[in-house]
Amino acid sequence: MKNSKLNIIVLMSDSLRPDYLGCYGNPRAKTPNIDKLAREGILFEHVVAEQPITVPARNAYSLGMYTFPWLGWEPLPDNFPILQKILAREGYTTALIGDMGPPFKPEFKFCVHFQHVIFLRRKLEEKKLEGAERLFSWDKYHKEYTHPKEREGYLKGHVIRSGPSKDGGERAVTEASLKWLEEHRNEKFFLWVDYLCPHEPWDPPEKYFRMYAAQEKYSGPRISLPRGHDKFDWTPEELDHIRNLYQGDVSLIDEYIGKFLSGLAELGLDNNTIVALISDHGVPLGERDGIVRKVRPILNREQVEVVQILRMPDGPKGKRISALCQNFDLTTTLLSLIGVNAPETMEGKDLSSLIENEEKIIRDKVFCGWKGRFGLFFPVSVRTEEWVYIRYPEQIRRRYPREKENELYNISKDPWEQNNLIHEEKEIAEKLDSMIDEFLRQERLRISKLSKQ
């Protein structure tokens, strides 16, 4: 299965939740193109982001290792092996194309390690697609439910970039990526396509929204950018509306992933290219305590489980893998598939053994944390096949009073983590808490040694 001549494409869809896709078991989802990709490749059912936020997630993929014990929303360090640089040394032409803002900021150093970088967001804002500014009106969007600091810049900027058709970003990224592929089709390449969609604001074209909103009881203006920072008393009708908007954006990105994959095939590149569809994190949509958007440092399923579908030339088709995986296992696996040994700094597991049925389990537990912008005080969780334990430090509890106590769920019986057993199963909680302590101790020791090399 290893082939050093294979191209690699990573399609990153920001904030894409697995449970909003048909191939992950959602009967309501209209995602035919992603579902088709899953039928043509391998779907990983339980992939956990080790740090489920934008910049840290991309750092983890680049480094192939845990980052949350030591690196938050911070620049990618230069003193570790990085996937982009490894592939360039192996003769790959590397490129990053997309409309997601932070990965393209040089100060975070994710983009600077690619040889070609095309950032469409700024170009879309400068162009101000014809008629776009006239589209914005508070008659269409719920002003009261949008945070004052986000009303003009964040929401209005999104409407301008999206243009009259509301798909300006997705279309521009797809077209630019296919153009780049056509220009470099005779080279060995690594292309990372970074779609902002379905990241909020959730404002899909009407045809996608209507796919899900036919029975909707909410009748107000669109709640495209909910003020999750300080509003938690959403009505069931409002939450249903917000979820329909999000689901509509998922169908929107599905269409453009389909257009990209069709273009790849038309260029004759699908037979010698590995394609990985991934997401960086999920997003809360009111599943607990009325929390909507990534405005709280929670580590529950809706935030930490991510999409991972892998299609390989001559690889298995329609295969589903239920083993626990970390998101950065993909990094080690991509290197393995082209016959490159991962450097010792990388902690990812090679998923080839799962793909080839040599093993059923590669991890008996996975860890995730949210260092983000919280400095040394961050929540941490450990997940096994049966249990999830989430630990909140006192500093987080003071800042976010809703995180009043640690959480423990038996996910074999309670997969969506609704029944907190922290008081009923104290021995299990203590055992998992000790696992976290030992993990953090080992990780900090490891990073200290690596930093001195």
C-alpha positions as a printed NumPy array, in Angstrom:
array([[  0.   ,   0.   ,   0.   ],
       [  2.995,   2.32 ,   0.434],
       [  3.903,   4.395,  -2.598],
       [  6.388,   7.275,  -2.577],
       [  4.935,   8.654,  -5.809],
       [  1.465,   9.397,  -4.429],
       [  0.217,  12.96 ,  -4.155],
       [ -1.508,  14.099,  -0.962],
       [ -4.527,  16.367,  -0.562],
       [ -5.964,  17.384,   2.812],
       [ -9.416,  18.981,   2.746],
       [-10.018,  20.803,   6.022],
       [-13.59 ,  21.873,   6.749],
       [-13.607,  24.112,   9.814],
       [-16.094,  23.24 ,  12.595],
       [-17.59 ,  20.292,  10.681],
       [-19.28 ,  17.893,  13.087],
       [-19.332,  14.184,  12.144],
       [-22.897,  13.705,  13.393],
       [-24.197,  16.228,  10.845],
       [-23.117,  13.991,   7.925],
       [-25.103,  11.183,   6.384],
       [-22.14 ,   8.812,   6.323],
       [-21.742,   9.223,  10.086],
       [-25.328,   8.112,  10.636],
       [-27.453,  11.263,  10.363],
       [-30.536,  10.27 ,   8.343],
       [-31.576,  13.914,   7.952],
       [-28.298,  15.113,   6.455],
       [-28.134,  15.756,   2.736],
       [-24.409,  15.311,   2.13 ],
       [-24.183,  13.071,  -0.973],
       [-20.633,  14.025,  -1.961],
       [-19.018,  13.414,   1.404],
       [-21.066,  10.223,   1.735],
       [-19.718,   9.113,  -1.657],
       [-16.155,   9.842,  -0.531],
       [-16.75 ,   7.63 ,   2.511],
       [-18.013,   4.808,   0.268],
       [-14.843,   5.132,  -1.787],
       [-12.51 ,   5.116,   1.201],
       [-12.21 ,   4.642,   4.944],
       [-14.307,   6.401,   7.575],
       [-12.928,   6.739,  11.102],
       [-15.803,   6.836,  13.566],
       [-14.075,   8.063,  16.731],
       [-11.332,  10.608,  16.122],
       [-10.706,  13.039,  18.978],
       [ -9.015,  16.413,  18.519],
       [ -6.323,  16.719,  21.165],
       [ -6.954,  20.482,  21.351],
       [-10.267,  21.333,  19.669],
       [ -9.714,  24.917,  18.517],
       [ -8.518,  26.455,  15.262],
       [ -4.811,  27.271,  15.533],
       [ -3.866,  24.521,  18.027],
       [ -5.586,  21.85 ,  15.922],
       [ -3.527,  22.764,  12.874],
       [ -0.408,  22.833,  15.022],
       [ -1.161,  19.268,  16.122],
       [ -1.511,  18.076,  12.521],
       [  1.727,  19.83 ,  11.544],
       [  3.72 ,  18.481,  14.51 ],
       [  2.041,  15.065,  14.725],
       [  1.894,  15.264,  18.511],
       [  0.042,  16.433,  21.599],
       [  0.208,  20.195,  21.995],
       [ -2.251,  21.153,  24.742],
       [  0.108,  20.468,  27.683],
       [  2.532,  23.127,  26.439],
       [  1.325,  25.   ,  23.332],
       [ -1.964,  26.874,  22.988],
       [ -3.165,  29.509,  20.531],
       [  0.463,  30.236,  19.706],
       [  2.883,  30.107,  16.777],
       [  3.978,  26.762,  15.387],
       [  7.473,  26.244,  16.84 ],
       [ 10.407,  26.109,  14.416],
       [ 12.533,  23.671,  16.406],
       [ 10.42 ,  20.563,  15.723],
       [  9.931,  18.532,  12.542],
       [  6.843,  19.797,  10.685],
       [  4.781,  17.836,   8.153],
       [  4.91 ,  20.564,   5.487],
       [  8.71 ,  20.79 ,   5.662],
       [  9.192,  17.017,   5.722],
       [  7.155,  16.623,   2.542],
       [  9.043,  19.453,   0.835],
       [ 12.315,  17.656,   1.604],
       [ 10.812,  14.513,   0.074],
       [ 10.342,  16.361,  -3.202],
       [  6.747,  17.497,  -2.815],
       [  5.536,  20.869,  -4.045],
       [  3.452,  22.158,  -1.134],
       [  0.54 ,  24.582,  -1.12 ],
       [ -2.009,  26.054,   1.275],
       [ -5.205,  27.513,  -0.222],
       [ -8.264,  28.702,   1.66 ],
       [-10.398,  31.377,   3.273],
       [ -9.97 ,  30.547,   6.979],
       [ -8.264,  33.538,   8.608],
       [ -5.886,  32.48 ,  11.441],
       [ -4.024,  29.71 ,   9.537],
       [ -2.967,  32.313,   6.974],
       [ -1.562,  34.805,   9.469],
       [  2.26 ,  34.645,   9.286],
       [  2.579,  35.206,  13.036],
       [  1.11 ,  31.737,  13.684],
       [  3.678,  30.173,  11.305],
       [  1.367,  27.514,   9.893],
       [  1.288,  29.06 ,   6.432],
       [  4.973,  30.039,   6.255],
       [  6.089,  26.412,   5.879],
       [  4.184,  25.955,   2.598],
       [  5.881,  26.871,  -0.661],
       [  2.689,  28.302,  -2.189],
       [  0.037,  30.193,  -0.199],
       [ -3.212,  31.579,  -1.617],
       [ -5.443,  33.358,   0.896],
       [ -8.846,  34.077,  -0.634],
       [-10.52 ,  35.833,   2.285],
       [ -8.642,  39.088,   1.883],
       [ -9.146,  39.045,  -1.86 ],
       [-12.886,  38.555,  -1.409],
       [-13.088,  41.434,   1.06 ],
       [-11.145,  43.736,  -1.249],
       [-13.255,  42.806,  -4.234],
       [-16.54 ,  43.314,  -2.353],
       [-18.517,  41.233,  -4.806],
       [-21.023,  43.204,  -6.803],
       [-24.127,  44.002,  -4.798],
       [-22.812,  42.372,  -1.638],
       [-22.961,  45.446,   0.588],
       [-26.626,  45.919,  -0.287],
       [-27.327,  42.421,   1.005],
       [-26.676,  43.319,   4.611],
       [-29.707,  44.448,   6.555],
       [-30.794,  43.946,  10.138],
       [-34.176,  43.008,   8.721],
       [-32.527,  39.731,   7.663],
       [-30.358,  39.085,  10.728],
       [-31.231,  39.09 ,  14.419],
       [-29.436,  42.11 ,  15.862],
       [-30.352,  41.509,  19.502],
       [-29.019,  37.949,  19.383],
       [-25.696,  39.063,  17.832],
       [-22.986,  40.277,  20.196],
       [-22.39 ,  44.05 ,  19.775],
       [-18.672,  43.552,  19.101],
       [-19.466,  41.134,  16.241],
       [-22.268,  42.979,  14.503],
       [-20.392,  45.168,  12.044],
       [-17.048,  43.455,  11.532],
       [-17.662,  39.734,  11.853],
       [-21.209,  39.318,  10.533],
       [-21.234,  42.108,   7.952],
       [-17.778,  41.093,   6.696],
       [-19.014,  37.543,   6.19 ],
       [-22.003,  38.73 ,   4.149],
       [-19.752,  40.868,   1.943],
       [-17.317,  37.994,   1.324],
       [-20.105,  35.534,   0.563],
       [-21.621,  37.782,  -2.082],
       [-25.147,  37.71 ,  -3.525],
       [-25.101,  33.922,  -3.919],
       [-23.879,  33.4  ,  -0.298],
       [-21.249,  30.897,  -1.49 ],
       [-18.474,  33.264,  -2.563],
       [-15.84 ,  31.835,  -0.202],
       [-16.472,  28.172,  -0.972],
       [-16.579,  28.812,  -4.704],
       [-13.397,  30.899,  -4.699],
       [-11.422,  28.334,  -2.669],
       [-12.554,  25.447,  -4.858],
       [-11.775,  27.253,  -8.114],
       [ -8.362,  28.446,  -6.92 ],
       [ -7.452,  24.961,  -5.704],
       [ -8.386,  23.313,  -8.989],
       [ -6.497,  25.971, -10.925],
       [ -3.397,  25.334,  -8.803],
       [ -3.712,  21.591,  -9.368],
       [ -3.941,  22.091, -13.11 ],
       [ -0.753,  24.171, -13.046],
       [  1.132,  21.623, -10.906],
       [ -0.426,  18.372, -12.101],
       [  2.916,  17.083, -13.421],
       [  4.645,  17.555, -10.071],
       [  4.421,  15.503,  -6.905],
       [  2.319,  17.708,  -4.63 ],
       [  0.92 ,  18.182,  -1.145],
       [ -2.117,  20.459,  -1.176],
       [ -3.909,  21.605,   1.984],
       [ -7.302,  23.174,   1.191],
       [ -8.689,  25.086,   4.186],
       [-12.421,  25.859,   3.961],
       [-13.946,  28.222,   6.523],
       [-17.39 ,  26.648,   6.059],
       [-19.313,  25.539,   8.159],
       [-17.72 ,  27.848,  10.73 ],
       [-20.123,  30.535,  11.954],
       [-21.696,  32.865,  10.872],
       [-24.242,  30.282,   9.705],
       [-25.845,  31.914,   6.708],
       [-26.33 ,  29.308,   3.948],
       [-27.928,  29.979,   0.566],
       [-31.687,  29.71 ,   0.817],
       [-31.904,  26.412,  -1.066],
       [-29.73 ,  24.668,   1.536],
       [-31.537,  26.238,   4.47 ],
       [-34.901,  25.162,   3.054],
       [-33.711,  21.552,   2.922],
       [-34.046,  21.486,   6.711],
       [-36.323,  24.35 ,   7.704],
       [-39.593,  23.255,   6.08 ],
       [-41.132,  22.331,   9.457],
       [-39.436,  25.095,  11.409],
       [-41.634,  26.964,  13.917],
       [-39.229,  29.884,  14.407],
       [-40.332,  32.926,  12.369],
       [-37.841,  35.71 ,  13.196],
       [-34.748,  36.965,  11.308],
       [-31.776,  34.647,  10.927],
       [-29.728,  33.941,  14.054],
       [-26.584,  33.487,  11.973],
       [-24.104,  34.575,  14.647],
       [-25.629,  33.668,  18.031],
       [-24.287,  35.616,  20.995],
       [-23.181,  32.531,  22.851],
       [-20.866,  34.554,  25.091],
       [-23.667,  35.67 ,  27.392],
       [-26.944,  34.15 ,  26.208],
       [-27.979,  30.657,  27.265],
       [-31.788,  30.824,  27.513],
       [-32.511,  29.789,  23.921],
       [-35.994,  28.492,  23.2  ],
       [-36.369,  25.064,  21.53 ],
       [-37.57 ,  26.854,  18.392],
       [-34.498,  29.095,  18.311],
       [-32.123,  26.155,  18.783],
       [-33.896,  24.248,  16.025],
       [-33.451,  27.271,  13.748],
       [-29.74 ,  27.633,  14.602],
       [-29.14 ,  23.931,  13.934],
       [-30.952,  24.144,  10.617],
       [-28.725,  27.038,   9.566],
       [-25.639,  25.04 ,  10.539],
       [-26.916,  21.948,   8.721],
       [-27.562,  24.084,   5.648],
       [-23.947,  25.243,   5.681],
       [-22.842,  21.598,   5.988],
       [-24.768,  20.828,   2.793],
       [-23.168,  23.874,   1.171],
       [-19.634,  22.681,   1.894],
       [-20.632,  19.198,   0.776],
       [-21.51 ,  20.579,  -2.664],
       [-18.135,  22.286,  -3.055],
       [-16.195,  19.284,  -1.817],
       [-18.064,  17.378,  -4.511],
       [-17.071,  19.972,  -7.129],
       [-13.458,  19.771,  -5.992],
       [-13.376,  15.961,  -6.175],
       [-15.01 ,  16.009,  -9.614],
       [-12.397,  18.488, -10.807],
       [ -9.647,  16.296,  -9.388],
       [-10.977,  13.367, -11.401],
       [-11.276,  15.451, -14.584],
       [ -7.594,  16.33 , -14.221],
       [ -6.808,  12.61 , -14.048],
       [ -5.296,  12.96 , -10.571],
       [ -7.684,  10.87 ,  -8.501],
       [ -5.875,   7.604,  -9.279],
       [ -2.535,   8.712,  -7.844],
       [ -3.63 ,  10.962,  -4.967],
       [ -4.409,  10.32 ,  -1.317],
       [ -7.385,  12.435,  -0.214],
       [ -8.094,  13.106,   3.47 ],
       [-11.216,  14.986,   4.557],
       [-10.883,  16.272,   8.118],
       [-12.22 ,  18.899,  10.511],
       [-10.382,  20.747,  13.249],
       [-13.105,  20.594,  15.915],
       [-16.848,  20.448,  16.381],
       [-19.15 ,  23.121,  17.765],
       [-21.719,  23.218,  20.584],
       [-25.268,  23.772,  19.359],
       [-27.147,  23.933,  22.635],
       [-26.701,  20.318,  23.702],
       [-25.912,  21.32 ,  27.299],
       [-26.673,  24.403,  29.384],
       [-27.72 ,  26.388,  26.325],
       [-24.108,  26.759,  25.163],
       [-23.922,  27.668,  21.466],
       [-20.609,  28.209,  19.628],
       [-17.063,  27.65 ,  20.877],
       [-17.274,  30.284,  23.584],
       [-16.601,  28.02 ,  26.579],
       [-13.704,  25.622,  27.269],
       [-15.83 ,  22.466,  27.124],
       [-14.484,  19.061,  26.107],
       [-17.684,  17.172,  25.412],
       [-18.35 ,  15.09 ,  22.348],
       [-19.946,  17.838,  20.266],
       [-16.712,  19.843,  20.564],
       [-13.928,  17.251,  20.388],
       [-14.983,  14.562,  17.872],
       [-13.872,  15.359,  14.328],
       [-14.362,  14.096,  10.806],
       [-11.732,  11.868,   9.234],
       [-12.269,  10.131,   5.887],
       [ -9.295,   8.773,   3.967],
       [ -9.37 ,   7.707,   0.312],
       [ -6.344,   6.003,  -1.205],
       [ -5.664,   4.641,  -4.668],
       [ -6.195,   0.875,  -4.481],
       [ -7.189,   1.24 ,  -0.822],
       [-10.211,  -0.275,   0.927],
       [-13.639,   1.019,  -0.049],
       [-16.51 ,   1.569,   2.332],
       [-14.481,   0.538,   5.36 ],
       [-15.442,   1.859,   8.795],
       [-12.998,   1.895,  11.707],
       [-14.433,   2.242,  15.211],
       [-11.121,   2.329,  17.118],
       [-10.25 ,   5.368,  19.232],
       [ -7.842,   7.676,  17.391],
       [ -6.274,  11.078,  17.941],
       [ -6.504,  13.636,  15.163],
       [ -2.715,  13.828,  14.724],
       [ -2.515,  10.082,  14.013],
       [ -3.287,  11.171,  10.458],
       [  0.129,  12.868,  10.181],
       [  2.079,   9.705,  10.945],
       [ -0.233,   7.729,   8.664],
       [  0.229,  10.015,   5.648],
       [  3.996,   9.773,   5.997],
       [  3.762,   5.993,   6.306],
       [  1.605,   5.714,   3.17 ],
       [  4.363,   7.345,   1.095],
       [  7.105,   5.281,   2.747],
       [  8.515,   7.983,   5.043],
       [  9.319,   7.203,   8.656],
       [  7.849,   9.697,  11.1  ],
       [ 10.479,  11.512,  13.199],
       [ 10.818,  10.524,  16.848],
       [  9.169,  13.74 ,  17.989],
       [  5.839,  12.639,  16.518],
       [  3.444,  10.745,  18.776],
       [  0.857,   9.767,  16.186],
       [ -0.015,   6.132,  15.617],
       [  0.224,   4.678,  12.127],
       [ -3.364,   3.818,  11.233],
       [ -2.233,   1.437,   8.478],
       [ -2.49 ,  -1.473,  10.896],
       [ -6.173,  -0.683,  11.4  ],
       [ -6.729,  -0.179,   7.692],
       [ -5.127,  -3.528,   6.847],
       [ -6.938,  -5.362,   9.684],
       [ -3.694,  -6.205,  11.453],
       [ -5.007,  -4.583,  14.644],
       [ -8.426,  -3.631,  16.023],
       [ -7.219,  -1.168,  18.671],
       [ -4.237,   1.195,  18.62 ],
       [ -5.13 ,   3.353,  21.638],
       [ -6.946,   2.298,  24.81 ],
       [ -7.384,   5.961,  25.765],
       [ -7.13 ,   9.4  ,  24.205],
       [ -6.513,  12.779,  25.802],
       [ -7.606,  16.267,  24.958],
       [ -7.278,  19.663,  26.565],
       [ -8.013,  23.289,  25.95 ],
       [ -4.945,  25.364,  26.703],
       [ -5.966,  27.856,  24.067],
       [ -5.678,  31.306,  25.565],
       [ -5.995,  30.096,  29.157],
       [ -2.304,  29.826,  30.026],
       [ -1.399,  27.077,  32.493],
       [ -4.939,  26.593,  33.752],
       [ -6.984,  24.532,  31.351],
       [ -9.541,  21.732,  31.35 ],
       [ -8.304,  18.256,  30.413],
       [-10.149,  15.049,  29.581],
       [ -9.376,  11.397,  29.082],
       [-11.568,   9.083,  27.006],
       [-11.657,   5.317,  26.94 ],
       [-14.084,   3.09 ,  25.094],
       [-16.374,   3.151,  28.135],
       [-15.72 ,   6.362,  30.065],
       [-15.139,  10.085,  29.602],
       [-13.728,  12.146,  32.451],
       [-13.362,  15.937,  32.222],
       [-11.394,  17.904,  34.806],
       [-11.846,  21.648,  35.27 ],
       [ -9.254,  23.61 ,  37.285],
       [-10.423,  26.064,  39.899],
       [ -9.332,  29.037,  37.787],
       [-11.692,  27.979,  34.984],
       [-14.539,  27.489,  37.445],
       [-14.132,  31.039,  38.726],
       [-14.083,  32.46 ,  35.211],
       [-16.929,  30.282,  33.916],
       [-19.317,  29.523,  36.804],
       [-21.293,  27.031,  34.725],
       [-18.345,  24.623,  34.846],
       [-19.059,  23.999,  38.533],
       [-17.776,  20.456,  38.83 ],
       [-15.836,  17.795,  36.988],
       [-17.699,  15.463,  34.659],
       [-17.825,  11.672,  34.289],
       [-19.918,   9.823,  31.715],
       [-20.39 ,   6.185,  30.857],
       [-20.41 ,   6.627,  27.089],
       [-21.207,   2.963,  26.456],
       [-24.668,   3.786,  27.86 ],
       [-24.737,   7.579,  27.512],
       [-22.935,   8.425,  24.229],
       [-23.97 ,  12.095,  24.232],
       [-22.758,  12.675,  27.78 ],
       [-25.942,  13.85 ,  29.468],
       [-25.848,  11.987,  32.81 ],
       [-22.915,  13.143,  34.944],
       [-21.839,  10.316,  37.294],
       [-19.08 ,  12.235,  39.072],
       [-20.647,  11.643,  42.488],
       [-21.874,   8.072,  41.885],
       [-18.624,   6.625,  40.471],
       [-15.927,   8.282,  42.561],
       [-13.382,   5.442,  42.264],
       [-13.537,   5.493,  38.473],
       [-13.192,   9.278,  38.475],
       [-10.141,   9.09 ,  40.752],
       [ -8.521,   6.452,  38.524],
       [ -9.058,   8.549,  35.393],
       [ -7.883,  11.671,  37.199],
       [ -4.614,   9.878,  38.032],
       [ -4.244,   8.95 ,  34.357],
       [ -4.399,  12.641,  33.461],
       [ -1.786,  13.541,  36.075],
       [  0.6  ,  10.887,  34.802],
       [  0.003,  11.829,  31.181],
       [  0.734,  15.513,  31.841],
       [  3.846,  14.652,  33.83 ],
       [  5.202,  12.461,  31.028],
       [  4.346,  14.986,  28.319],
       [  6.01 ,  17.901,  30.054],
       [  9.098,  15.813,  30.703],
       [  9.185,  14.76 ,  27.05 ],
       [  8.818,  18.318,  25.748],
       [ 11.502,  19.543,  28.141],
       [ 13.961,  16.961,  26.794],
       [ 13.069,  17.649,  23.15 ],
       [ 13.462,  21.403,  23.608],
       [ 17.02 ,  20.919,  24.813],
       [ 18.072,  18.85 ,  21.799]])
